Amino acid sequence: MKKLFILSILFSPFLLSCDKEPEPEPEKIRSYCYLYHFVPELGSVIWEIDDIEVPEPKDYSVLLAGSVLLESASEEISFTVKHSGTKEVLVSQLVPMEQDKYYMIIVSGPADAPSLLIREIDTSRPQAGQVRFQAYHAANGQSSIDIYMGGSTPDKRVVSDLNLLSLSESFEVQDFDARAAITFTAHSEEYNQDSVILTSLYNDQIGSGASYLTVLAPFTFEPASELTIWLYSLPLE
């Protein structure tokens, strides 16, 4: 049976004797998952992996990272999101997972019809002096967006026309550009100061050679909450 490894308690009973060593446990086969909840109106949700519930509801915007025990090097694992109050199933999907690989799983969208986005995480290291990003657009009420790093000239546009509930491709930028400014704007052919949505405030947290997911989303699960920019570290090999 599969389960989040961080929630597993595995017992291997054996007898100790003076002249016999215990049998070694078989090597566990694992895959890794990073789970995110960005559904407005829901303060928390329950994650379920192959019919095993994570014990505590997980709050809006809080990352849940863990590993899944597999029975073979490649399997389909069921990920289900439930309402934390009624236990109603909100969305469920089979995710093909492979040994030692990492996956990003984001639940977002309207509370009455949320969806799951699943992507394998690129764990290779960025080039020297650069930072890798992926960007997710979870700001309900906003049309497609552009992202600029380090300035407002065309060469500083790193993402263009990213639709709601979409994840950008991975991209790398110079670390000094990422630290200088990360600006989200409504999509337009050219930079327009009037279309600026937000500029980041956490630039000093960005490390050279690191990898991040950045999300444009409400600050809380309340629909009227102001937008903010969330920043999450991603794993590297």
C-alpha positions as CSV (number, residue, x, y, z in Angstrom):
1,M,0.0,0.0,0.0
2,K,1.3,3.5,-0.9
3,K,1.3,6.4,1.5
4,L,3.1,9.6,2.1
5,F,6.4,8.4,3.5
6,I,6.7,11.3,6.0
7,L,3.5,10.0,7.5
8,S,4.5,6.3,7.5
9,I,5.5,4.3,10.5
10,L,7.2,1.2,9.3
11,F,8.0,-1.7,11.6
12,S,10.3,-4.6,10.8
13,P,10.3,-6.9,13.7
14,F,13.2,-9.2,14.1
15,L,15.0,-11.3,16.8
16,L,18.5,-10.4,17.9
17,S,21.0,-13.1,18.8
18,C,24.6,-13.2,19.6
19,D,25.6,-15.1,16.5
20,K,23.2,-13.9,13.9
21,E,22.9,-10.4,12.3
22,P,19.4,-9.1,11.5
23,E,18.2,-9.4,7.9
24,P,18.6,-6.1,6.1
25,E,15.4,-4.4,5.2
26,P,14.6,-4.3,1.4
27,E,15.4,-0.9,-0.1
28,K,12.4,1.3,-0.4
29,I,11.2,2.7,-3.7
30,R,10.2,6.3,-3.4
31,S,8.8,9.1,-5.5
32,Y,8.5,12.6,-4.1
33,C,5.6,15.2,-4.2
34,Y,5.2,18.9,-3.4
35,L,1.5,19.6,-2.8
36,Y,0.0,23.1,-2.9
37,H,-3.6,24.4,-2.1
38,F,-4.8,27.6,-3.8
39,V,-8.5,27.1,-3.9
40,P,-10.3,30.4,-2.8
41,E,-13.1,30.1,-0.2
42,L,-11.4,26.9,1.3
43,G,-9.3,27.6,4.4
44,S,-8.0,24.1,4.3
45,V,-8.3,20.8,2.4
46,I,-7.7,17.1,3.1
47,W,-5.1,15.4,0.8
48,E,-5.6,11.6,0.2
49,I,-2.9,9.5,-1.5
50,D,-4.1,6.0,-2.7
51,D,-6.9,6.0,-0.2
52,I,-4.7,7.0,2.7
53,E,-5.6,10.4,4.2
54,V,-3.0,12.8,5.4
55,P,-3.9,13.1,9.1
56,E,-4.4,16.9,9.4
57,P,-6.1,19.3,7.0
58,K,-3.6,21.4,5.1
59,D,-4.1,25.2,5.1
60,Y,-4.4,27.5,2.1
61,S,-1.0,28.3,0.5
62,V,0.9,26.0,2.9
63,L,3.3,23.6,1.1
64,L,3.1,19.9,2.0
65,A,6.2,18.0,0.9
66,G,6.6,14.2,1.2
67,S,7.5,11.0,-0.5
68,V,5.3,8.2,-1.7
69,L,6.3,4.5,-1.3
70,L,6.0,2.7,-4.6
71,E,5.7,-1.0,-5.3
72,S,7.7,-0.8,-8.6
73,A,9.9,1.8,-10.4
74,S,6.9,3.3,-12.1
75,E,3.3,3.4,-10.9
76,E,0.1,5.4,-11.1
77,I,-0.8,6.9,-7.8
78,S,-4.2,8.4,-6.9
79,F,-4.2,11.9,-5.5
80,T,-7.5,13.1,-4.1
81,V,-8.5,16.5,-2.5
82,K,-11.4,16.6,-0.1
83,H,-13.4,19.3,1.6
84,S,-11.9,19.5,5.2
85,G,-15.4,20.0,6.7
86,T,-17.7,17.7,4.8
87,K,-15.1,15.2,3.5
88,E,-16.6,15.6,0.0
89,V,-14.3,14.7,-2.8
90,L,-13.4,17.9,-4.7
91,V,-11.1,16.5,-7.3
92,S,-9.1,13.2,-7.9
93,Q,-6.6,12.2,-10.4
94,L,-4.2,9.3,-11.2
95,V,-0.6,10.6,-11.4
96,P,2.1,8.5,-13.2
97,M,5.1,8.6,-10.8
98,E,8.6,7.2,-11.3
99,Q,11.2,6.2,-8.8
100,D,13.4,9.1,-7.3
101,K,11.5,11.8,-9.3
102,Y,9.8,14.9,-7.9
103,Y,6.4,16.1,-8.8
104,M,4.5,19.4,-8.2
105,I,0.8,19.0,-7.6
106,I,-1.3,22.1,-7.3
107,V,-5.1,22.2,-6.5
108,S,-6.7,25.5,-7.6
109,G,-9.6,27.0,-9.3
110,P,-13.2,27.7,-8.0
111,A,-14.3,25.9,-4.9
112,D,-17.2,24.2,-6.7
113,A,-15.0,22.9,-9.5
114,P,-11.3,22.8,-8.6
115,S,-8.6,21.1,-10.7
116,L,-5.2,19.5,-10.2
117,L,-2.1,20.5,-12.1
118,I,0.7,18.0,-12.1
119,R,4.2,18.6,-13.4
120,E,7.5,16.8,-12.9
121,I,10.0,19.1,-11.2
122,D,13.3,19.8,-12.9
123,T,15.9,19.1,-10.2
124,S,19.0,19.8,-12.3
125,R,21.1,22.7,-11.0
126,P,20.9,26.1,-12.8
127,Q,23.9,27.6,-14.5
128,A,26.4,29.4,-12.4
129,G,25.2,32.8,-11.2
130,Q,21.6,32.1,-12.2
131,V,18.3,31.2,-10.6
132,R,15.6,28.9,-12.0
133,F,11.9,29.8,-11.7
134,Q,8.5,28.5,-12.6
135,A,5.5,30.8,-12.3
136,Y,1.9,29.8,-11.5
137,H,-1.1,32.1,-12.1
138,A,-3.8,31.6,-9.4
139,A,-5.2,35.1,-9.2
140,N,-8.9,34.7,-9.9
141,G,-10.3,37.8,-11.6
142,Q,-7.0,38.5,-13.5
143,S,-6.6,37.8,-17.1
144,S,-3.3,36.6,-18.5
145,I,-0.2,38.1,-17.1
146,D,3.4,38.9,-17.9
147,I,6.4,38.7,-15.6
148,Y,9.5,40.9,-15.6
149,M,12.7,40.4,-13.6
150,G,15.3,43.1,-13.1
151,G,13.7,45.8,-15.2
152,S,10.9,46.7,-17.6
153,T,12.6,46.5,-21.0
154,P,11.6,43.7,-23.4
155,D,14.7,41.7,-22.6
156,K,13.6,41.6,-18.9
157,R,10.3,39.9,-19.7
158,V,10.7,36.3,-18.6
159,V,7.0,35.2,-19.0
160,S,4.5,36.4,-21.5
161,D,0.7,35.9,-21.7
162,L,0.4,33.3,-18.9
163,N,-3.2,32.3,-18.5
164,L,-5.2,31.8,-15.3
165,L,-4.5,28.4,-13.6
166,S,-1.4,27.9,-15.9
167,L,2.2,27.1,-15.0
168,S,5.0,28.6,-17.0
169,E,7.9,26.6,-18.4
170,S,11.1,26.6,-16.3
171,F,13.3,29.6,-17.0
172,E,16.6,30.9,-15.6
173,V,17.7,34.5,-14.9
174,Q,20.7,36.2,-13.5
175,D,20.6,36.2,-9.8
176,F,21.0,40.0,-9.6
177,D,18.0,40.5,-11.9
178,A,15.8,38.3,-9.6
179,R,16.9,40.1,-6.5
180,A,16.4,43.6,-8.1
181,A,12.7,43.2,-8.9
182,I,10.1,40.6,-9.8
183,T,7.1,42.4,-11.4
184,F,3.7,40.9,-12.4
185,T,1.7,42.8,-14.9
186,A,-1.5,42.3,-16.9
187,H,-0.5,41.1,-20.3
188,S,0.2,43.7,-22.9
189,E,2.4,44.0,-26.0
190,E,4.7,46.5,-24.2
191,Y,5.4,47.2,-20.6
192,N,2.8,49.6,-19.1
193,Q,3.2,51.0,-15.6
194,D,-0.6,51.2,-15.3
195,S,-0.9,47.4,-15.8
196,V,1.4,46.5,-12.9
197,I,-0.3,44.1,-10.5
198,L,2.5,43.6,-7.9
199,T,6.2,43.8,-7.4
200,S,8.0,41.3,-5.1
201,L,9.1,42.2,-1.6
202,Y,11.3,39.1,-0.8
203,N,14.1,39.6,-3.2
204,D,16.8,39.3,-0.5
205,Q,15.6,35.7,0.1
206,I,16.5,34.6,-3.4
207,G,19.7,32.5,-3.5
208,S,22.0,32.1,-6.5
209,G,21.9,28.6,-7.9
210,A,18.5,27.9,-6.3
211,S,15.2,26.9,-7.9
212,Y,11.8,28.4,-7.0
213,L,8.1,28.3,-7.7
214,T,6.5,31.7,-7.6
215,V,2.7,32.0,-7.4
216,L,0.5,35.0,-8.0
217,A,-2.6,34.4,-5.7
218,P,-4.7,36.0,-3.0
219,F,-3.0,36.5,0.4
220,T,-5.7,34.4,2.1
221,F,-8.4,32.1,1.0
222,E,-11.0,34.9,1.3
223,P,-12.1,35.9,-2.2
224,A,-11.7,39.6,-1.5
225,S,-8.2,39.2,-0.1
226,E,-5.5,41.3,-1.8
227,L,-3.1,39.6,-4.1
228,T,0.4,38.6,-3.1
229,I,3.4,36.8,-4.6
230,W,4.2,33.5,-2.9
231,L,7.7,32.0,-3.2
232,Y,8.6,28.3,-2.6
233,S,11.9,26.6,-2.8
234,L,12.1,23.6,-5.2
235,P,14.4,20.6,-4.7
236,L,17.7,20.3,-6.5
237,E,19.7,17.1,-7.1
